[in-house]
Amino acid sequence: MTHAVVLSRAYREDIFSLQLKFNLLQYVPRQLRELYQWLEVDFHPLKLSERVSSVLQWIREQNREPELVHYIPYLQRIVVSRVLQQVVCLSNNLPFMTLHLRLRHVLELSLLP
């Protein structure tokens, strides 16, 4: 199992290095570039779910690539996971109620159809 995790992590890093090397993001719609930026580069757990909600809505409404809709449940899980990872870093610095209110929004996002 550990071997599989190490391989998947290495594979993911290879994909990211290739996309950077060939600047593949220039061929991606702006909304998906923003999604990449928010999930992989920025650290803003209190705004992440809000930002991603707009992209998920765009994916639902756009007609150019309708197959993207199938990725929404996976993206929602990734967002919840990413927010929780980032909140762990903040848990000592923010009052519990602030975190609770923000996380509630994240959980609502994860339960959207």
Buried (B, 14 or more C-beta within 10 A) or exposed (E): EEEEEEEEEEEEEEEEEEEEEEEEEEEEBEBBBBBBEBBEEBEEBBEBBBBBBEBBEBBEEEEEEEEBEEEBEEBBEBBBEBBEEBBEEBEEEBEEEEBEEBBEBBEEBBEEE
